[in-house]
Amino acid sequence: MSISEEKLQLAVRALRELGAKRILLFGSFVESPEGARDIDLAVEGIPLNRLLDADVAICDILQAPLDLVSREEAPDFFEIIKDYGKLLYEEK
């Protein structure tokens, strides 16, 4: 699967506009983008009632299957992801 850096940055911008304070890329796309079947993103800071909006917006931008994990919804899983995911954005 090929996703341009430009599209990835547009996705980061959209997630930030929805309230994301930290965004991580994880899963198979990090190790082997061409062999990945989907894109896995973890976010922190987006209100739970806006997660569906975030999912739809990112799918529209990336035009690829997406798994979006929220720290607020799955804090234990997010703690694991933050140790090996690729940091795309973190609010200072």
PyMOL Python script that loads the backbone (N, CA, C, O; Angstrom):
from pymol import cmd

cmd.read_pdbstr("""\
ATOM      1  N   MET A   1       0.850  -1.165   0.000  1.00  0.00           N
ATOM      2  CA  MET A   1       0.000   0.000   0.000  1.00  0.00           C
ATOM      3  C   MET A   1       0.899   1.233   0.000  1.00  0.00           C
ATOM      4  O   MET A   1       1.878   1.305   0.742  1.00  0.00           O
ATOM      5  N   SER A   2       0.563   2.157  -0.809  1.00  0.00           N
ATOM      6  CA  SER A   2       1.372   3.362  -0.912  1.00  0.00           C
ATOM      7  C   SER A   2       0.552   4.573  -0.458  1.00  0.00           C
ATOM      8  O   SER A   2      -0.497   4.885  -1.021  1.00  0.00           O
ATOM      9  N   ILE A   3       1.059   5.235   0.564  1.00  0.00           N
ATOM     10  CA  ILE A   3       0.449   6.466   1.059  1.00  0.00           C
ATOM     11  C   ILE A   3       1.541   7.526   1.044  1.00  0.00           C
ATOM     12  O   ILE A   3       2.605   7.330   1.631  1.00  0.00           O
ATOM     13  N   SER A   4       1.289   8.630   0.387  1.00  0.00           N
ATOM     14  CA  SER A   4       2.301   9.681   0.305  1.00  0.00           C
ATOM     15  C   SER A   4       2.469  10.375   1.658  1.00  0.00           C
ATOM     16  O   SER A   4       1.560  10.399   2.487  1.00  0.00           O
ATOM     17  N   GLU A   5       3.649  10.932   1.846  1.00  0.00           N
ATOM     18  CA  GLU A   5       3.922  11.700   3.070  1.00  0.00           C
ATOM     19  C   GLU A   5       2.963  12.896   3.150  1.00  0.00           C
ATOM     20  O   GLU A   5       2.552  13.298   4.239  1.00  0.00           O
ATOM     21  N   GLU A   6       2.613  13.455   1.996  1.00  0.00           N
ATOM     22  CA  GLU A   6       1.680  14.585   1.967  1.00  0.00           C
ATOM     23  C   GLU A   6       0.318  14.186   2.527  1.00  0.00           C
ATOM     24  O   GLU A   6      -0.263  14.917   3.330  1.00  0.00           O
ATOM     25  N   LYS A   7      -0.195  13.025   2.107  1.00  0.00           N
ATOM     26  CA  LYS A   7      -1.489  12.558   2.619  1.00  0.00           C
ATOM     27  C   LYS A   7      -1.408  12.260   4.108  1.00  0.00           C
ATOM     28  O   LYS A   7      -2.344  12.550   4.853  1.00  0.00           O
ATOM     29  N   LEU A   8      -0.304  11.688   4.541  1.00  0.00           N
ATOM     30  CA  LEU A   8      -0.129  11.392   5.955  1.00  0.00           C
ATOM     31  C   LEU A   8      -0.125  12.683   6.772  1.00  0.00           C
ATOM     32  O   LEU A   8      -0.706  12.726   7.856  1.00  0.00           O
ATOM     33  N   GLN A   9       0.517  13.724   6.270  1.00  0.00           N
ATOM     34  CA  GLN A   9       0.538  15.003   6.973  1.00  0.00           C
ATOM     35  C   GLN A   9      -0.840  15.674   6.975  1.00  0.00           C
ATOM     36  O   GLN A   9      -1.200  16.349   7.939  1.00  0.00           O
ATOM     37  N   LEU A  10      -1.607  15.491   5.902  1.00  0.00           N
ATOM     38  CA  LEU A  10      -2.993  15.996   5.883  1.00  0.00           C
ATOM     39  C   LEU A  10      -3.826  15.289   6.946  1.00  0.00           C
ATOM     40  O   LEU A  10      -4.652  15.915   7.612  1.00  0.00           O
ATOM     41  N   ALA A  11      -3.610  13.992   7.105  1.00  0.00           N
ATOM     42  CA  ALA A  11      -4.325  13.225   8.127  1.00  0.00           C
ATOM     43  C   ALA A  11      -3.949  13.721   9.522  1.00  0.00           C
ATOM     44  O   ALA A  11      -4.816  13.870  10.383  1.00  0.00           O
ATOM     45  N   VAL A  12      -2.665  13.975   9.745  1.00  0.00           N
ATOM     46  CA  VAL A  12      -2.209  14.491  11.033  1.00  0.00           C
ATOM     47  C   VAL A  12      -2.871  15.843  11.311  1.00  0.00           C
ATOM     48  O   VAL A  12      -3.340  16.089  12.422  1.00  0.00           O
ATOM     49  N   ARG A  13      -2.908  16.705  10.317  1.00  0.00           N
ATOM     50  CA  ARG A  13      -3.533  18.017  10.487  1.00  0.00           C
ATOM     51  C   ARG A  13      -5.013  17.886  10.838  1.00  0.00           C
ATOM     52  O   ARG A  13      -5.508  18.594  11.715  1.00  0.00           O
ATOM     53  N   ALA A  14      -5.721  16.982  10.158  1.00  0.00           N
ATOM     54  CA  ALA A  14      -7.142  16.778  10.442  1.00  0.00           C
ATOM     55  C   ALA A  14      -7.351  16.262  11.868  1.00  0.00           C
ATOM     56  O   ALA A  14      -8.273  16.699  12.558  1.00  0.00           O
ATOM     57  N   LEU A  15      -6.506  15.343  12.303  1.00  0.00           N
ATOM     58  CA  LEU A  15      -6.625  14.817  13.668  1.00  0.00           C
ATOM     59  C   LEU A  15      -6.325  15.900  14.701  1.00  0.00           C
ATOM     60  O   LEU A  15      -6.978  15.961  15.742  1.00  0.00           O
ATOM     61  N   ARG A  16      -5.356  16.744  14.423  1.00  0.00           N
ATOM     62  CA  ARG A  16      -5.053  17.862  15.325  1.00  0.00           C
ATOM     63  C   ARG A  16      -6.244  18.804  15.430  1.00  0.00           C
ATOM     64  O   ARG A  16      -6.566  19.279  16.519  1.00  0.00           O
ATOM     65  N   GLU A  17      -6.898  19.076  14.308  1.00  0.00           N
ATOM     66  CA  GLU A  17      -8.065  19.963  14.317  1.00  0.00           C
ATOM     67  C   GLU A  17      -9.217  19.376  15.132  1.00  0.00           C
ATOM     68  O   GLU A  17     -10.064  20.111  15.639  1.00  0.00           O
ATOM     69  N   LEU A  18      -9.244  18.052  15.253  1.00  0.00           N
ATOM     70  CA  LEU A  18     -10.272  17.384  16.055  1.00  0.00           C
ATOM     71  C   LEU A  18      -9.852  17.246  17.514  1.00  0.00           C
ATOM     72  O   LEU A  18     -10.604  16.701  18.322  1.00  0.00           O
ATOM     73  N   GLY A  19      -8.664  17.730  17.862  1.00  0.00           N
ATOM     74  CA  GLY A  19      -8.243  17.750  19.260  1.00  0.00           C
ATOM     75  C   GLY A  19      -7.094  16.840  19.632  1.00  0.00           C
ATOM     76  O   GLY A  19      -6.730  16.775  20.806  1.00  0.00           O
ATOM     77  N   ALA A  20      -6.504  16.129  18.672  1.00  0.00           N
ATOM     78  CA  ALA A  20      -5.411  15.203  18.992  1.00  0.00           C
ATOM     79  C   ALA A  20      -4.218  15.946  19.575  1.00  0.00           C
ATOM     80  O   ALA A  20      -3.781  16.966  19.042  1.00  0.00           O
ATOM     81  N   LYS A  21      -3.705  15.423  20.671  1.00  0.00           N
ATOM     82  CA  LYS A  21      -2.521  15.981  21.314  1.00  0.00           C
ATOM     83  C   LYS A  21      -1.298  15.108  21.046  1.00  0.00           C
ATOM     84  O   LYS A  21      -0.161  15.555  21.199  1.00  0.00           O
ATOM     85  N   ARG A  22      -1.539  13.864  20.646  1.00  0.00           N
ATOM     86  CA  ARG A  22      -0.451  12.954  20.270  1.00  0.00           C
ATOM     87  C   ARG A  22      -1.001  11.988  19.225  1.00  0.00           C
ATOM     88  O   ARG A  22      -2.125  11.501  19.345  1.00  0.00           O
ATOM     89  N   ILE A  23      -0.192  11.718  18.194  1.00  0.00           N
ATOM     90  CA  ILE A  23      -0.581  10.818  17.110  1.00  0.00           C
ATOM     91  C   ILE A  23       0.583   9.878  16.835  1.00  0.00           C
ATOM     92  O   ILE A  23       1.718  10.309  16.632  1.00  0.00           O
ATOM     93  N   LEU A  24       0.280   8.597  16.833  1.00  0.00           N
ATOM     94  CA  LEU A  24       1.292   7.573  16.591  1.00  0.00           C
ATOM     95  C   LEU A  24       0.876   6.687  15.426  1.00  0.00           C
ATOM     96  O   LEU A  24      -0.294   6.331  15.282  1.00  0.00           O
ATOM     97  N   LEU A  25       1.840   6.344  14.613  1.00  0.00           N
ATOM     98  CA  LEU A  25       1.653   5.364  13.541  1.00  0.00           C
ATOM     99  C   LEU A  25       2.240   4.061  14.060  1.00  0.00           C
ATOM    100  O   LEU A  25       3.361   4.044  14.568  1.00  0.00           O
ATOM    101  N   PHE A  26       1.493   2.968  13.937  1.00  0.00           N
ATOM    102  CA  PHE A  26       1.998   1.689  14.418  1.00  0.00           C
ATOM    103  C   PHE A  26       1.535   0.577  13.494  1.00  0.00           C
ATOM    104  O   PHE A  26       0.784   0.813  12.548  1.00  0.00           O
ATOM    105  N   GLY A  27       1.984  -0.625  13.774  1.00  0.00           N
ATOM    106  CA  GLY A  27       1.557  -1.778  12.990  1.00  0.00           C
ATOM    107  C   GLY A  27       2.409  -2.012  11.763  1.00  0.00           C
ATOM    108  O   GLY A  27       3.518  -1.490  11.646  1.00  0.00           O
ATOM    109  N   SER A  28       1.874  -2.804  10.852  1.00  0.00           N
ATOM    110  CA  SER A  28       2.638  -3.264   9.691  1.00  0.00           C
ATOM    111  C   SER A  28       3.080  -2.135   8.764  1.00  0.00           C
ATOM    112  O   SER A  28       4.098  -2.265   8.085  1.00  0.00           O
ATOM    113  N   PHE A  29       2.344  -1.043   8.723  1.00  0.00           N
ATOM    114  CA  PHE A  29       2.707   0.060   7.833  1.00  0.00           C
ATOM    115  C   PHE A  29       4.047   0.687   8.220  1.00  0.00           C
ATOM    116  O   PHE A  29       4.772   1.185   7.359  1.00  0.00           O
ATOM    117  N   VAL A  30       4.375   0.663   9.506  1.00  0.00           N
ATOM    118  CA  VAL A  30       5.652   1.221   9.968  1.00  0.00           C
ATOM    119  C   VAL A  30       6.817   0.394   9.428  1.00  0.00           C
ATOM    120  O   VAL A  30       7.809   0.942   8.948  1.00  0.00           O
ATOM    121  N   GLU A  31       6.686  -0.913   9.509  1.00  0.00           N
ATOM    122  CA  GLU A  31       7.777  -1.806   9.117  1.00  0.00           C
ATOM    123  C   GLU A  31       7.849  -2.036   7.608  1.00  0.00           C
ATOM    124  O   GLU A  31       8.933  -2.071   7.025  1.00  0.00           O
ATOM    125  N   SER A  32       6.696  -2.191   6.993  1.00  0.00           N
ATOM    126  CA  SER A  32       6.664  -2.544   5.571  1.00  0.00           C
ATOM    127  C   SER A  32       5.456  -1.888   4.898  1.00  0.00           C
ATOM    128  O   SER A  32       4.434  -2.541   4.693  1.00  0.00           O
ATOM    129  N   PRO A  33       5.566  -0.604   4.555  1.00  0.00           N
ATOM    130  CA  PRO A  33       4.424   0.108   3.965  1.00  0.00           C
ATOM    131  C   PRO A  33       3.845  -0.574   2.722  1.00  0.00           C
ATOM    132  O   PRO A  33       2.627  -0.606   2.543  1.00  0.00           O
ATOM    133  N   GLU A  34       4.696  -1.107   1.884  1.00  0.00           N
ATOM    134  CA  GLU A  34       4.211  -1.719   0.645  1.00  0.00           C
ATOM    135  C   GLU A  34       3.430  -3.010   0.900  1.00  0.00           C
ATOM    136  O   GLU A  34       2.559  -3.377   0.111  1.00  0.00           O
ATOM    137  N   GLY A  35       3.739  -3.694   1.997  1.00  0.00           N
ATOM    138  CA  GLY A  35       3.060  -4.947   2.305  1.00  0.00           C
ATOM    139  C   GLY A  35       1.878  -4.801   3.248  1.00  0.00           C
ATOM    140  O   GLY A  35       1.161  -5.770   3.496  1.00  0.00           O
ATOM    141  N   ALA A  36       1.669  -3.609   3.774  1.00  0.00           N
ATOM    142  CA  ALA A  36       0.595  -3.389   4.749  1.00  0.00           C
ATOM    143  C   ALA A  36      -0.778  -3.433   4.077  1.00  0.00           C
ATOM    144  O   ALA A  36      -0.947  -3.004   2.936  1.00  0.00           O
ATOM    145  N   ARG A  37      -1.744  -3.958   4.812  1.00  0.00           N
ATOM    146  CA  ARG A  37      -3.124  -4.003   4.319  1.00  0.00           C
ATOM    147  C   ARG A  37      -3.955  -2.831   4.821  1.00  0.00           C
ATOM    148  O   ARG A  37      -4.996  -2.498   4.255  1.00  0.00           O
ATOM    149  N   ASP A  38      -3.472  -2.211   5.899  1.00  0.00           N
ATOM    150  CA  ASP A  38      -4.188  -1.072   6.453  1.00  0.00           C
ATOM    151  C   ASP A  38      -3.193  -0.155   7.151  1.00  0.00           C
ATOM    152  O   ASP A  38      -1.999  -0.446   7.232  1.00  0.00           O
ATOM    153  N   ILE A  39      -3.708   0.944   7.646  1.00  0.00           N
ATOM    154  CA  ILE A  39      -2.904   1.905   8.390  1.00  0.00           C
ATOM    155  C   ILE A  39      -3.455   1.943   9.807  1.00  0.00           C
ATOM    156  O   ILE A  39      -4.660   2.073  10.021  1.00  0.00           O
ATOM    157  N   ASP A  40      -2.547   1.827  10.766  1.00  0.00           N
ATOM    158  CA  ASP A  40      -2.933   1.853  12.167  1.00  0.00           C
ATOM    159  C   ASP A  40      -2.448   3.155  12.788  1.00  0.00           C
ATOM    160  O   ASP A  40      -1.253   3.454  12.774  1.00  0.00           O
ATOM    161  N   LEU A  41      -3.377   3.922  13.328  1.00  0.00           N
ATOM    162  CA  LEU A  41      -3.047   5.177  13.997  1.00  0.00           C
ATOM    163  C   LEU A  41      -3.605   5.149  15.407  1.00  0.00           C
ATOM    164  O   LEU A  41      -4.714   4.666  15.639  1.00  0.00           O
ATOM    165  N   ALA A  42      -2.831   5.667  16.339  1.00  0.00           N
ATOM    166  CA  ALA A  42      -3.283   5.832  17.716  1.00  0.00           C
ATOM    167  C   ALA A  42      -3.295   7.321  18.019  1.00  0.00           C
ATOM    168  O   ALA A  42      -2.372   8.048  17.653  1.00  0.00           O
ATOM    169  N   VAL A  43      -4.347   7.766  18.689  1.00  0.00           N
ATOM    170  CA  VAL A  43      -4.486   9.185  19.002  1.00  0.00           C
ATOM    171  C   VAL A  43      -4.785   9.370  20.479  1.00  0.00           C
ATOM    172  O   VAL A  43      -5.377   8.515  21.138  1.00  0.00           O
ATOM    173  N   GLU A  44      -4.354  10.513  20.967  1.00  0.00           N
ATOM    174  CA  GLU A  44      -4.654  10.912  22.337  1.00  0.00           C
ATOM    175  C   GLU A  44      -5.239  12.315  22.283  1.00  0.00           C
ATOM    176  O   GLU A  44      -4.697  13.193  21.612  1.00  0.00           O
ATOM    177  N   GLY A  45      -6.341  12.525  22.989  1.00  0.00           N
ATOM    178  CA  GLY A  45      -6.897  13.863  23.106  1.00  0.00           C
ATOM    179  C   GLY A  45      -8.196  14.115  22.357  1.00  0.00           C
ATOM    180  O   GLY A  45      -8.890  15.088  22.654  1.00  0.00           O
ATOM    181  N   ILE A  46      -8.537  13.285  21.415  1.00  0.00           N
ATOM    182  CA  ILE A  46      -9.792  13.486  20.682  1.00  0.00           C
ATOM    183  C   ILE A  46     -10.944  13.007  21.571  1.00  0.00           C
ATOM    184  O   ILE A  46     -10.928  11.868  22.036  1.00  0.00           O
ATOM    185  N   PRO A  47     -11.933  13.855  21.810  1.00  0.00           N
ATOM    186  CA  PRO A  47     -13.075  13.421  22.619  1.00  0.00           C
ATOM    187  C   PRO A  47     -13.747  12.190  22.009  1.00  0.00           C
ATOM    188  O   PRO A  47     -13.836  12.053  20.789  1.00  0.00           O
ATOM    189  N   LEU A  48     -14.210  11.309  22.873  1.00  0.00           N
ATOM    190  CA  LEU A  48     -14.820  10.066  22.398  1.00  0.00           C
ATOM    191  C   LEU A  48     -15.979  10.318  21.435  1.00  0.00           C
ATOM    192  O   LEU A  48     -16.184   9.546  20.498  1.00  0.00           O
ATOM    193  N   ASN A  49     -16.732  11.384  21.658  1.00  0.00           N
ATOM    194  CA  ASN A  49     -17.866  11.663  20.767  1.00  0.00           C
ATOM    195  C   ASN A  49     -17.439  12.207  19.407  1.00  0.00           C
ATOM    196  O   ASN A  49     -18.291  12.464  18.557  1.00  0.00           O
ATOM    197  N   ARG A  50     -16.122  12.389  19.183  1.00  0.00           N
ATOM    198  CA  ARG A  50     -15.614  12.853  17.885  1.00  0.00           C
ATOM    199  C   ARG A  50     -14.801  11.779  17.159  1.00  0.00           C
ATOM    200  O   ARG A  50     -14.293  12.024  16.065  1.00  0.00           O
ATOM    201  N   LEU A  51     -14.673  10.584  17.765  1.00  0.00           N
ATOM    202  CA  LEU A  51     -13.858   9.533  17.150  1.00  0.00           C
ATOM    203  C   LEU A  51     -14.392   9.084  15.798  1.00  0.00           C
ATOM    204  O   LEU A  51     -13.612   8.846  14.876  1.00  0.00           O
ATOM    205  N   LEU A  52     -15.683   8.967  15.670  1.00  0.00           N
ATOM    206  CA  LEU A  52     -16.252   8.568  14.378  1.00  0.00           C
ATOM    207  C   LEU A  52     -15.952   9.635  13.328  1.00  0.00           C
ATOM    208  O   LEU A  52     -15.612   9.306  12.192  1.00  0.00           O
ATOM    209  N   ASP A  53     -16.074  10.896  13.694  1.00  0.00           N
ATOM    210  CA  ASP A  53     -15.721  11.982  12.771  1.00  0.00           C
ATOM    211  C   ASP A  53     -14.267  11.858  12.336  1.00  0.00           C
ATOM    212  O   ASP A  53     -13.944  12.037  11.161  1.00  0.00           O
ATOM    213  N   ALA A  54     -13.387  11.548  13.295  1.00  0.00           N
ATOM    214  CA  ALA A  54     -11.967  11.403  12.994  1.00  0.00           C
ATOM    215  C   ALA A  54     -11.736  10.235  12.049  1.00  0.00           C
ATOM    216  O   ALA A  54     -10.987  10.358  11.079  1.00  0.00           O
ATOM    217  N   ASP A  55     -12.364   9.117  12.320  1.00  0.00           N
ATOM    218  CA  ASP A  55     -12.207   7.929  11.482  1.00  0.00           C
ATOM    219  C   ASP A  55     -12.639   8.207  10.043  1.00  0.00           C
ATOM    220  O   ASP A  55     -11.931   7.857   9.098  1.00  0.00           O
ATOM    221  N   VAL A  56     -13.789   8.831   9.884  1.00  0.00           N
ATOM    222  CA  VAL A  56     -14.317   9.141   8.545  1.00  0.00           C
ATOM    223  C   VAL A  56     -13.393  10.124   7.826  1.00  0.00           C
ATOM    224  O   VAL A  56     -13.085   9.943   6.648  1.00  0.00           O
ATOM    225  N   ALA A  57     -12.959  11.153   8.530  1.00  0.00           N
ATOM    226  CA  ALA A  57     -12.091  12.167   7.912  1.00  0.00           C
ATOM    227  C   ALA A  57     -10.778  11.553   7.430  1.00  0.00           C
ATOM    228  O   ALA A  57     -10.318  11.852   6.328  1.00  0.00           O
ATOM    229  N   ILE A  58     -10.184  10.705   8.246  1.00  0.00           N
ATOM    230  CA  ILE A  58      -8.893  10.113   7.888  1.00  0.00           C
ATOM    231  C   ILE A  58      -9.046   9.106   6.754  1.00  0.00           C
ATOM    232  O   ILE A  58      -8.194   9.038   5.867  1.00  0.00           O
ATOM    233  N   CYS A  59     -10.111   8.333   6.775  1.00  0.00           N
ATOM    234  CA  CYS A  59     -10.364   7.402   5.661  1.00  0.00           C
ATOM    235  C   CYS A  59     -10.534   8.164   4.353  1.00  0.00           C
ATOM    236  O   CYS A  59     -10.036   7.734   3.312  1.00  0.00           O
ATOM    237  N   ASP A  60     -11.234   9.291   4.403  1.00  0.00           N
ATOM    238  CA  ASP A  60     -11.408  10.118   3.201  1.00  0.00           C
ATOM    239  C   ASP A  60     -10.072  10.662   2.696  1.00  0.00           C
ATOM    240  O   ASP A  60      -9.834  10.700   1.489  1.00  0.00           O
ATOM    241  N   ILE A  61      -9.214  11.077   3.600  1.00  0.00           N
ATOM    242  CA  ILE A  61      -7.924  11.643   3.208  1.00  0.00           C
ATOM    243  C   ILE A  61      -6.991  10.565   2.660  1.00  0.00           C
ATOM    244  O   ILE A  61      -6.399  10.732   1.594  1.00  0.00           O
ATOM    245  N   LEU A  62      -6.866   9.471   3.385  1.00  0.00           N
ATOM    246  CA  LEU A  62      -5.891   8.442   3.019  1.00  0.00           C
ATOM    247  C   LEU A  62      -6.390   7.505   1.923  1.00  0.00           C
ATOM    248  O   LEU A  62      -5.594   6.908   1.199  1.00  0.00           O
ATOM    249  N   GLN A  63      -7.711   7.380   1.806  1.00  0.00           N
ATOM    250  CA  GLN A  63      -8.296   6.453   0.823  1.00  0.00           C
ATOM    251  C   GLN A  63      -7.707   5.048   1.003  1.00  0.00           C
ATOM    252  O   GLN A  63      -7.305   4.396   0.039  1.00  0.00           O
ATOM    253  N   ALA A  64      -7.669   4.605   2.262  1.00  0.00           N
ATOM    254  CA  ALA A  64      -7.110   3.301   2.602  1.00  0.00           C
ATOM    255  C   ALA A  64      -7.803   2.786   3.860  1.00  0.00           C
ATOM    256  O   ALA A  64      -8.317   3.578   4.650  1.00  0.00           O
ATOM    257  N   PRO A  65      -7.820   1.473   4.051  1.00  0.00           N
ATOM    258  CA  PRO A  65      -8.374   0.922   5.292  1.00  0.00           C
ATOM    259  C   PRO A  65      -7.603   1.466   6.500  1.00  0.00           C
ATOM    260  O   PRO A  65      -6.386   1.640   6.444  1.00  0.00           O
ATOM    261  N   LEU A  66      -8.325   1.730   7.581  1.00  0.00           N
ATOM    262  CA  LEU A  66      -7.744   2.384   8.740  1.00  0.00           C
ATOM    263  C   LEU A  66      -8.230   1.742  10.023  1.00  0.00           C
ATOM    264  O   LEU A  66      -9.402   1.388  10.154  1.00  0.00           O
ATOM    265  N   ASP A  67      -7.311   1.595  10.973  1.00  0.00           N
ATOM    266  CA  ASP A  67      -7.667   1.258  12.354  1.00  0.00           C
ATOM    267  C   ASP A  67      -7.238   2.447  13.194  1.00  0.00           C
ATOM    268  O   ASP A  67      -6.059   2.803  13.223  1.00  0.00           O
ATOM    269  N   LEU A  68      -8.195   3.062  13.879  1.00  0.00           N
ATOM    270  CA  LEU A  68      -7.923   4.226  14.717  1.00  0.00           C
ATOM    271  C   LEU A  68      -8.139   3.828  16.169  1.00  0.00           C
ATOM    272  O   LEU A  68      -9.235   3.418  16.552  1.00  0.00           O
ATOM    273  N   VAL A  69      -7.091   3.950  16.972  1.00  0.00           N
ATOM    274  CA  VAL A  69      -7.136   3.586  18.385  1.00  0.00           C
ATOM    275  C   VAL A  69      -7.052   4.861  19.203  1.00  0.00           C
ATOM    276  O   VAL A  69      -6.200   5.713  18.950  1.00  0.00           O
ATOM    277  N   SER A  70      -7.928   4.992  20.178  1.00  0.00           N
ATOM    278  CA  SER A  70      -7.943   6.165  21.037  1.00  0.00           C
ATOM    279  C   SER A  70      -7.417   5.813  22.422  1.00  0.00           C
ATOM    280  O   SER A  70      -7.809   4.804  23.009  1.00  0.00           O
ATOM    281  N   ARG A  71      -6.527   6.652  22.936  1.00  0.00           N
ATOM    282  CA  ARG A  71      -6.022   6.447  24.291  1.00  0.00           C
ATOM    283  C   ARG A  71      -7.170   6.504  25.286  1.00  0.00           C
ATOM    284  O   ARG A  71      -7.191   5.746  26.256  1.00  0.00           O
ATOM    285  N   GLU A  72      -8.114   7.388  25.054  1.00  0.00           N
ATOM    286  CA  GLU A  72      -9.240   7.546  25.965  1.00  0.00           C
ATOM    287  C   GLU A  72     -10.145   6.315  25.968  1.00  0.00           C
ATOM    288  O   GLU A  72     -10.795   6.023  26.972  1.00  0.00           O
ATOM    289  N   GLU A  73     -10.188   5.612  24.875  1.00  0.00           N
ATOM    290  CA  GLU A  73     -11.041   4.432  24.756  1.00  0.00           C
ATOM    291  C   GLU A  73     -10.307   3.147  25.151  1.00  0.00           C
ATOM    292  O   GLU A  73     -10.926   2.221  25.675  1.00  0.00           O
ATOM    293  N   ALA A  74      -9.000   3.083  24.905  1.00  0.00           N
ATOM    294  CA  ALA A  74      -8.214   1.872  25.172  1.00  0.00           C
ATOM    295  C   ALA A  74      -6.855   2.258  25.777  1.00  0.00           C
ATOM    296  O   ALA A  74      -5.824   2.108  25.122  1.00  0.00           O
ATOM    297  N   PRO A  75      -6.852   2.754  27.026  1.00  0.00           N
ATOM    298  CA  PRO A  75      -5.606   3.268  27.609  1.00  0.00           C
ATOM    299  C   PRO A  75      -4.500   2.224  27.750  1.00  0.00           C
ATOM    300  O   PRO A  75      -3.329   2.548  27.551  1.00  0.00           O
ATOM    301  N   ASP A  76      -4.837   0.991  28.084  1.00  0.00           N
ATOM    302  CA  ASP A  76      -3.805  -0.036  28.235  1.00  0.00           C
ATOM    303  C   ASP A  76      -3.135  -0.349  26.900  1.00  0.00           C
ATOM    304  O   ASP A  76      -1.914  -0.490  26.830  1.00  0.00           O
ATOM    305  N   PHE A  77      -3.934  -0.458  25.846  1.00  0.00           N
ATOM    306  CA  PHE A  77      -3.397  -0.726  24.513  1.00  0.00           C
ATOM    307  C   PHE A  77      -2.538   0.447  24.039  1.00  0.00           C
ATOM    308  O   PHE A  77      -1.480   0.247  23.444  1.00  0.00           O
ATOM    309  N   PHE A  78      -2.994   1.660  24.303  1.00  0.00           N
ATOM    310  CA  PHE A  78      -2.236   2.846  23.911  1.00  0.00           C
ATOM    311  C   PHE A  78      -0.868   2.859  24.585  1.00  0.00           C
ATOM    312  O   PHE A  78       0.122   3.240  23.960  1.00  0.00           O
ATOM    313  N   GLU A  79      -0.800   2.451  25.841  1.00  0.00           N
ATOM    314  CA  GLU A  79       0.477   2.410  26.558  1.00  0.00           C
ATOM    315  C   GLU A  79       1.469   1.480  25.869  1.00  0.00           C
ATOM    316  O   GLU A  79       2.667   1.762  25.839  1.00  0.00           O
ATOM    317  N   ILE A  80       0.980   0.376  25.319  1.00  0.00           N
ATOM    318  CA  ILE A  80       1.843  -0.547  24.585  1.00  0.00           C
ATOM    319  C   ILE A  80       2.298   0.092  23.272  1.00  0.00           C
ATOM    320  O   ILE A  80       3.477   0.046  22.923  1.00  0.00           O
ATOM    321  N   ILE A  81       1.355   0.682  22.559  1.00  0.00           N
ATOM    322  CA  ILE A  81       1.645   1.295  21.264  1.00  0.00           C
ATOM    323  C   ILE A  81       2.682   2.406  21.390  1.00  0.00           C
ATOM    324  O   ILE A  81       3.574   2.519  20.550  1.00  0.00           O
ATOM    325  N   LYS A  82       2.572   3.224  22.430  1.00  0.00           N
ATOM    326  CA  LYS A  82       3.472   4.384  22.546  1.00  0.00           C
ATOM    327  C   LYS A  82       4.929   3.979  22.692  1.00  0.00           C
ATOM    328  O   LYS A  82       5.825   4.782  22.432  1.00  0.00           O
ATOM    329  N   ASP A  83       5.176   2.739  23.108  1.00  0.00           N
ATOM    330  CA  ASP A  83       6.550   2.276  23.266  1.00  0.00           C
ATOM    331  C   ASP A  83       7.209   1.869  21.954  1.00  0.00           C
ATOM    332  O   ASP A  83       8.436   1.864  21.861  1.00  0.00           O
ATOM    333  N   TYR A  84       6.420   1.530  20.938  1.00  0.00           N
ATOM    334  CA  TYR A  84       7.051   1.106  19.682  1.00  0.00           C
ATOM    335  C   TYR A  84       6.463   1.775  18.437  1.00  0.00           C
ATOM    336  O   TYR A  84       6.943   1.535  17.329  1.00  0.00           O
ATOM    337  N   GLY A  85       5.450   2.594  18.599  1.00  0.00           N
ATOM    338  CA  GLY A  85       4.887   3.296  17.450  1.00  0.00           C
ATOM    339  C   GLY A  85       5.774   4.452  17.015  1.00  0.00           C
ATOM    340  O   GLY A  85       6.642   4.900  17.764  1.00  0.00           O
ATOM    341  N   LYS A  86       5.551   4.919  15.820  1.00  0.00           N
ATOM    342  CA  LYS A  86       6.292   6.064  15.278  1.00  0.00           C
ATOM    343  C   LYS A  86       5.505   7.336  15.588  1.00  0.00           C
ATOM    344  O   LYS A  86       4.361   7.486  15.158  1.00  0.00           O
ATOM    345  N   LEU A  87       6.116   8.236  16.325  1.00  0.00           N
ATOM    346  CA  LEU A  87       5.461   9.480  16.702  1.00  0.00           C
ATOM    347  C   LEU A  87       5.319  10.383  15.480  1.00  0.00           C
ATOM    348  O   LEU A  87       6.311  10.745  14.848  1.00  0.00           O
ATOM    349  N   LEU A  88       4.079  10.743  15.154  1.00  0.00           N
ATOM    350  CA  LEU A  88       3.826  11.659  14.036  1.00  0.00           C
ATOM    351  C   LEU A  88       3.589  13.083  14.522  1.00  0.00           C
ATOM    352  O   LEU A  88       3.887  14.045  13.815  1.00  0.00           O
ATOM    353  N   TYR A  89       3.050  13.211  15.741  1.00  0.00           N
ATOM    354  CA  TYR A  89       2.776  14.534  16.293  1.00  0.00           C
ATOM    355  C   TYR A  89       2.639  14.421  17.803  1.00  0.00           C
ATOM    356  O   TYR A  89       2.072  13.460  18.324  1.00  0.00           O
ATOM    357  N   GLU A  90       3.171  15.422  18.494  1.00  0.00           N
ATOM    358  CA  GLU A  90       2.952  15.542  19.935  1.00  0.00           C
ATOM    359  C   GLU A  90       2.905  17.010  20.285  1.00  0.00           C
ATOM    360  O   GLU A  90       3.818  17.769  19.959  1.00  0.00           O
ATOM    361  N   GLU A  91       1.839  17.406  20.949  1.00  0.00           N
ATOM    362  CA  GLU A  91       1.693  18.790  21.373  1.00  0.00           C
ATOM    363  C   GLU A  91       2.740  19.108  22.429  1.00  0.00           C
ATOM    364  O   GLU A  91       2.937  18.345  23.375  1.00  0.00           O
ATOM    365  N   LYS A  92       3.385  20.201  22.265  1.00  0.00           N
ATOM    366  CA  LYS A  92       4.457  20.596  23.217  1.00  0.00           C
ATOM    367  C   LYS A  92       3.889  21.368  24.373  1.00  0.00           C
ATOM    368  O   LYS A  92       4.631  21.779  25.265  1.00  0.00           O
TER     369      LYS A  92
END
""", "prot")
cmd.dss("prot")
cmd.show_as("cartoon", "prot")
cmd.util.cbc("prot")
cmd.orient("prot")
